[in-house]
Amino acid sequence: MSILEGYTVLDCSIAMAGPFAAQRLGDLGADVIKIEPVGGEWQRHQAAGDARGNRINVSFLSLNRNKRSLAVDLKSPGGRRVIERLVAGADVFIQNYRAGVAGRLGVDYETLSAINPRLIYVSMTGYGEDGPHAQWPGQDLLLQAMSGAMLSSGRKGEPPQAAGQYLVDAITAYSAFEGALAALLHRERTGVGQKVEVNMLDAITTIQMQELSVYTVGHVPQERSAEPHAHVYIRSPYGTFATRDGYIAIAMPNFPGLARALEEPRLDGLDPDIAGWHQRDETFALVRGAVAKYTSREALDRLLAEGVWSGPVYSYADLLADPQIAHNRTFVEYDHPTEGRVKTPGFPIRFSRTPSAVRRGAPLTGEHTDEILGAAGFGEAELAALEAEGAIGRGRP
């Protein structure tokens, strides 16, 4: 039995953060019903990297496995009746509309909890449901910029650089996933549902627990170096360095070992606290020049032999070829009816008794409308009437 088998999740979210959180619940066995417009969710039509599929683009495919699709127009009276009937038997409802939109659609917490007091209602916003920034667009890059983290790395005087992944979306998704699980545990103990609020600004801020405490408690300012030091609160050398054929990363080395590995005697005898904190640029430049003499493999072999923390800088191709990734079974593969063989990151938590599984790939728009609503008690005549008024879409595989 899967951990969440028997639980029903209504996923009324769009883009990345909300669908990713709902997918995690589906990976643990919940029956996740993706509620999307009759014309399909926005992400179906906007793929990252323009990575288009056959009938489902790669972005949507990656964020919506283990879900069934119900196509319904929430703005129509018939559509609202459909949602109200489903909510009565649901366990979790997830939405990530901009503040105020859920209320206008009639799917706010007050309305839905009145129908089902046991409901766990997860509300995801960019900045919070109220406050001075409540109506600002909650987009990953904008939240990365606002979080302060961009000014902890890179060169002094140069524009800050964003992370190489949709970091805020992912962290917010995991926060919502954790919140839903915690609220379900509370409900198991008390029988009472509740509202769970998650916002992107708090999610990206609070994962910087250590860094922001260094600033708020230790009063150490963010001071970027002229050299591309990887983080303002770690001693130099710390970052990526060019070799003769690529790049390697070096983290918090012992200076005698670094000197021997790179055959750079000027590094030997340096005081890590003085050189690492107060002569960051000079130290970084010295290591950069020494590393450049070697290939990546040569440099890593020498550094690792001296106990210097170092490693390769991978491309995605390198990552997929790594033996540890294969050993961990980090990626899952399954056959999708329209997209063929799919290889994608799996669920990262291992359970000894209740492993996660891919039970179905991402659905087509409205693929499961008849199945879902039929189980909720809608007869064929009622379904036909709802389709005729445009309240639902009855997609076919």
N, C-alpha and C positions, 0 to 999 in steps of 0.2 A: 504494500500500500504506500502510495506517495504521501509526503508530509501534508500537502494541502488538498489531497483527494477529497472530493465532496464539498469543497468550498467553491462558490461562484463569485467571479470578479467581473464587474462591468467597467470596461476600459473606455472612458469617454475622452481620452487624451489624444494629442496630436504631436507631430514632429519627433523629437528624440527622448527627452527626459521621461515623460509620462509613459509612452509605449515601452520604453526600456524597463521601467519599474514594473509594469504589468506583465511583461514577458518573464521577468524573474519569478513572479508568482506562478505563472504558467509552467515554468521549468520545474517547480516544486509540486506540480500536480493539480493546481487549481484549474477549474474550467473558466477560462478567460474569454469573455464575449467582447469583441471589439466593436464598439458602437461608432459608426462613421456615416457621413452624409451619403445620400443616394449616389452621388457622383464620385464617392471615394474620398478617403482622408487626404489632406494636403500632401503628405509625404509620398503618397503614391505617384505624384506628378513632379517631384523635385528630388532627384537623386544626387547625393554627394559624388563629386568627380564625374558627373554625367554618366554614371555606371548603370546603364539601362539593361533590363532583362528581357525576357520574352513577353510575359504579360504582367510581371511584377518587378519593379526596379530593385536594385540591390539594397538601397537604404531601407525601404519598406520591408524587404525580405529579412534583413538582419535584425529588425526590431519587433517583429510580429509573429514569430513562431509560437506554437502552442496556444493559438487563439482561434476562435471562430468569428466570422464577420457577420454582423447584423447591420444592414444599410437602412437608416431611418432618418427622416427629417425632423429634428427636434423642434423646429419652429412651427410645425403643423399641429393642430389639435390631436390628430390621429397618432402622430409620432410621440406626443407627450403621454397619451394613453398607453402606448406600447412600453415606454420607459417606466411608467408608474407600476405597471403590472410586473415587470421584471425586477424592479427594485424590491418589491414585496418579498421576493424569495432570494435576494442576493446577500452576500456577506461583505463584499468590498465594492466601493464605487470610487473610481479615480478620474479626476479631471485636472487639466492644466490650462484652463482659459485665463485670459487676462482678468484682473480683479473686476467683479461686477457682472461679467458675462453669464456666469452660471445662474445668477438670480434672474436675469432677463430671460433665460431659456427655461426657467422653472426647474432646474436641477441643482439648486443650492442645498446646503446641508439642512436648513430648517424645513424645507419642503419634503426632502426625501426621508429624513429621520422621522418625520411625522407619519410617513407610510410604514417605515420599518425601523423601530427604535434600536434594533440590534445591528444596524448597518454601521460598518467602518467606512467613513467618508474621508478620502484623501484628497486634499486640495493643494495643488502645486502652482505657485506663482513665481514671477521674476523677483519681486522685491517685498512681497507681503500683500495681504488682502486690503490693507489700508496704509495710510502714511503718505509722506510727500512724494514718493517715487512709485506709488502703486500702479500708475498708468504708464510708466516707462516700459519700453519693449524689453522683455526678458530674453535676451539672445546671448549665446555663449561668449563670444568675443567681448561684448560690452561688459559682461559680468567679470570676465578675466581682468579686463582693464580696470574696473572699479575696485577689484579685490585687493589691490596693492601688491599682488604677487609679481607682476611684471617688472617692478622696479627692484626686485631682489636678484636679478641676473642680467647678464649682458654687459656691454661696454658703457662706461660713463659718457654721457653726451650723445649717445646714439638712441634712436627710437626703441622703446621696449618691444620685445617680441612675444607673441602669443605662444602657448603650448602647442605641441604638434598633434593634439587630439582634442576632441570636444569635451574638455575636462569638466566644465561646470555642469553641462548636461548630465554627464556620467555620475558625478558626485551627487547631484540632486536626485537622480534616479535611485541611487543606492540609499539615500536618506529616506525617500518615500517608501521604498521596499522595506527598510528596517522599521519605519513608523507603522506600516500596515501590519507587519508581523507582531510588533509589540502590542498594538491595539487589539489584535485578534487574541493574543494571550490574555490580555485584561478581560476581554469579553468571555473567554472560556471560564475565567474565575468568577465573574460577576454577572454575566448574562446581559451586560449593557454595552451598546455600541458607543462610538464617539467620533468626533471630528479630528483629523490629523492634518495639520498645516505644515507645509514645507515650502521654503522659498530659496531661489538660487543664490541670492546674496548671502544669506546666512549659511548656506551649505558650503560655499567656496571660502567664506570667511572662517568658519569654525574648524575646517581641516587644517588651517594654518595655526593650530593651537600653540605649537612650539615657537614659530617665528613671531607671531604677534605678542606672545608673552615676553619674548626677548625685548620687544619694543616697549610694551606697556609696563612691564615689571622691571626689566633690566635697563630700560631707557637707552638702548643702543640704536642709533639711527640707521636707516638704510643708506649705505654709501657704496655705490657701484665703482668698480675699478676701470682703468683705461683698458686693461686686458680683459678678454671675455670670460671672466671668472664666473662659475656656474651658480653661486649663491653668496650673497653678501654676508651671511652669518656662519660661513665655514671657512676655515683657514686655507690659504693657497699652498700648493697648487690643487685646484679642484675644478675639473671641467674636461673638455674634449681637446685633443691635441692631434695635429696633422702628422701622419707618418709619410713614408715615401710612397705608399700605395693606398692610403685611406685615412681612417681616424681611429683613435682609441680614447677611452675615458680613464681618468685617474682620480681616485678619491682618497683624501686624507692619508697620504703615505708617511712612512717613517723616512726621515731624511737620509740617514746613512745607507739604508737599502736602496733608496732612489738614486743616490750618488753612485753606488756600485753598479746598479743595473744599467744606468745610462752612461756610465763612464764619464761623469761630470763631477770632478773633485770639488768644484766650488759649492756644490750642494752639501757636501759633508761638513759637519760641524755647525751648520746653521741652527740657530735656536728656533724651533717651530713656532713658538709664541711671538717672537719678534718678526721673523721672516714671514710667517704665515698670516699674521694679523696686520702688521704695520708696514710690511714691504711686499704686499701682494703682487703688485705689478712686476717688480724686479724678479721675484721668485717664479712667477708664472712664465715670464719671458725666458728665464734660464732653462726651465723644464721644456718649454716649447722648442727651443733651439736644439736641445739634446735629443728629444724624441724624434725630430725630423730626420735624424741620421739612419733610422731603422725602418724596415717594413713593419706593418702592424703585427704580424706573427712574431717577428724577431723581438719587437719591443715588449709584447705581452709575455713571451717566454722568459725574458730577462727579468721583467718586473715581478712576475708571479713567483719566480724562483727566489726572489729576495723578500717575499712576503708583502709586496706593495699591492694594495688594493687597486686593481685595474681590470678592464674588460673591453671587449670589442664594441664598436658602434655599428649596430645592425641596420640593414634595410628590412622591409617586410619580407622580402625573399629569404634573407638570411635567417630571420626569426622562424619562418615556417620550416626551414631546413635544420634547425637546432635539435640535437638529440634529446635535450631535456624537455623541450616542448612536446616531442613525440612520446617520451616516457610518461609525462604528466597527462597525456591525452587532453591537452588544452583545447584542441579544436575537435569539433564533432562533424561528422559527415552523414548526410541523409539524402534520400531521393525526393524531389519535389515534383508534383504532377505537371507543372508548366515550365519550371526553371531548370529541370534536370538534376544532376548531382551537385549538391551544395556542401561546401566546406566553410565553416564559420566558427568563431570562438564559442565555446560551450559555457556551462555554468561552473564558476571557479571554486565552489565549496564542495568538498567531498563528504558524503555521509556513509557510514559503514553499513547502515541498515536500509536507508531510503534514498538511493541515488536519484539524481535528476535524470530526465530523459526528454528527447525530442519526440513528441507524439504526433505532431503535425507541423507542416511548414506554414509560412505566412499565407493567409487566405486571400482569395479574390474578393472583390467588393460584393458584399451581400451574399456570399457563397452559402452561408448557413442561416439566412433569414428564415426560411420555411422551417428548418429543423428546430431553431431556437424558439420561434413563436408558436410552433405546433406543440412543443413541450410545455409552453406557458398557457396553453388552453385556447389558442386562436384557431378557429376552424377555417376551412378553405374559403368559404364565402366572405368571412371577415378579412382574410388576407387579401383576397381579390379586391375588396372594396378599399382597403388601405393602399394597395398598389395603384388603384385607379385615381385616388386623390393625391398621389405622389408622396404619401407619408412614409412608405417603405420602398426599398429596392429588393427585388427577388433575383439575385444573381445566380448564375449557373456555373458549375466547374468547367 
